[in-house]
Every structure is written in structure tokens, then in C-alpha cells.
Amino acid sequence: MNKKFYYIQMEGEIFMSTYWVFTFPTTHLAIKFDQVAKQEQKQIKLIPLPRKIGASCGFCGKVTEEQELSDLIELCYNYQIEFENIYEIKEDNKEDPRPLY
């Protein structure tokens, strides 16, 4: 399987990009998160849960902009969407996902 990696070049150095995922206890909550986030015009994508994180509901919400995290946490509280955790993931998958919440 051929994997794409996205790089950001800054002052001659190459950095691997990072994204964050919200995990949920049920598929219903993951889908509700996706619907509400899109309704609120937030840039998220529902993706399969990476195996390194677990297999709770099978889906997670992927966020590529770090500044969106606090807005999405607030959105979850306002719409009563229970999430389990938020993980930081490096695109190269060399490091284990890091829980943030």
C-alpha cells in the first residue's frame, strides 16, 4: 500500500504534518459530531479509528487545524456530544498517538 506523506518546508527544514482526532464511545456520537461540526462550518472529516488508538466505535473526527480544537471541544459541550479523548497524530506514524485530553 502506497502512503502519501505531507511535508511543510520551513527555512530549509522539513517537518512532518500533524493532525488530531476526537474519539467517541459510540458510532452515533461520532456521526453527530460530524453533522454538527459541518453545520457549524468546521473543517473536520470522519475517518476510521487508527488501530494504535483502539477500537471503541470504529470512527473518529479528524482535525487538521490546531486552532479548531478549542472550538470543537466547546461545540461538543454545547451539543452534548460525549467524546472519549483527543489524540495528536504525526503523519509519518513513527510515534504513537499522544492523548491530549
C-alpha positions in Angstrom: 0.0 0.0 0.0 1.4 3.4 -1.0 1.0 6.0 1.7 1.1 9.8 1.0 3.0 12.0 3.4 2.5 15.7 3.5 5.5 17.9 4.3 5.8 21.5 5.3 9.1 23.2 4.4 10.2 26.0 6.7 13.6 27.7 6.4 15.2 24.6 4.8 13.9 22.1 7.3 11.2 19.5 6.6 8.5 18.9 9.2 6.0 16.1 9.2 2.5 17.4 9.4 0.3 16.7 12.4 -3.4 16.1 12.8 -5.7 15.5 15.7 -8.6 13.0 16.2 -11.6 13.1 18.5 -12.6 9.6 19.7 -16.1 8.6 20.7 -17.7 5.8 22.8 -20.4 5.1 20.1 -20.8 5.4 16.3 -23.9 7.5 16.9 -21.9 10.2 18.7 -19.2 10.2 16.0 -21.8 10.8 13.3 -23.5 13.5 15.4 -20.1 15.2 15.8 -19.6 15.1 12.1 -23.0 16.6 11.3 -22.9 19.3 14.0 -19.3 20.3 13.0 -20.2 20.6 9.4 -23.4 22.6 10.3 -21.1 25.0 12.3 -18.8 25.1 9.2 -15.8 23.5 11.0 -13.3 21.6 8.9 -13.4 18.0 10.2 -13.6 14.6 8.5 -15.0 11.4 9.8 -12.3 8.6 9.4 -11.7 5.1 10.6 -10.2 5.0 14.1 -6.4 4.2 13.8 -5.6 0.8 15.3 -2.9 2.3 17.5 -5.7 4.2 19.4 -8.2 1.4 19.9 -11.5 0.1 18.6 -14.2 1.7 20.7 -16.6 2.8 18.0 -14.6 2.5 14.8 -14.8 6.1 13.7 -13.1 9.4 14.8 -13.2 13.0 13.8 -10.0 14.2 12.1 -9.0 17.8 12.6 -6.1 19.3 10.6 -6.0 22.8 12.2 -4.8 23.0 15.8 -6.7 26.3 16.4 -10.0 24.5 15.7 -9.6 22.2 18.7 -10.9 24.5 21.4 -13.9 25.5 19.2 -14.7 21.8 18.6 -14.4 21.0 22.4 -16.8 23.8 23.1 -19.1 22.6 20.3 -19.2 19.1 21.9 -20.2 20.5 25.3 -22.8 22.8 23.8 -24.4 20.0 21.7 -23.9 17.3 24.5 -21.6 15.2 22.3 -19.6 13.0 24.6 -16.1 12.3 23.3 -13.5 9.9 24.9 -10.3 11.7 24.1 -8.3 13.8 21.6 -5.1 12.4 20.1 -2.3 14.1 18.3 -1.0 12.0 15.4 2.1 12.6 13.3 1.6 11.8 9.6 4.6 9.5 9.4 3.1 7.2 12.1 6.5 6.6 13.6 5.4 7.9 17.0 2.4 6.5 19.0 -0.6 8.8 19.1 -0.4 11.2 22.0 -3.6 11.7 24.1 -4.3 15.4 24.8 -7.4 15.3 26.9 
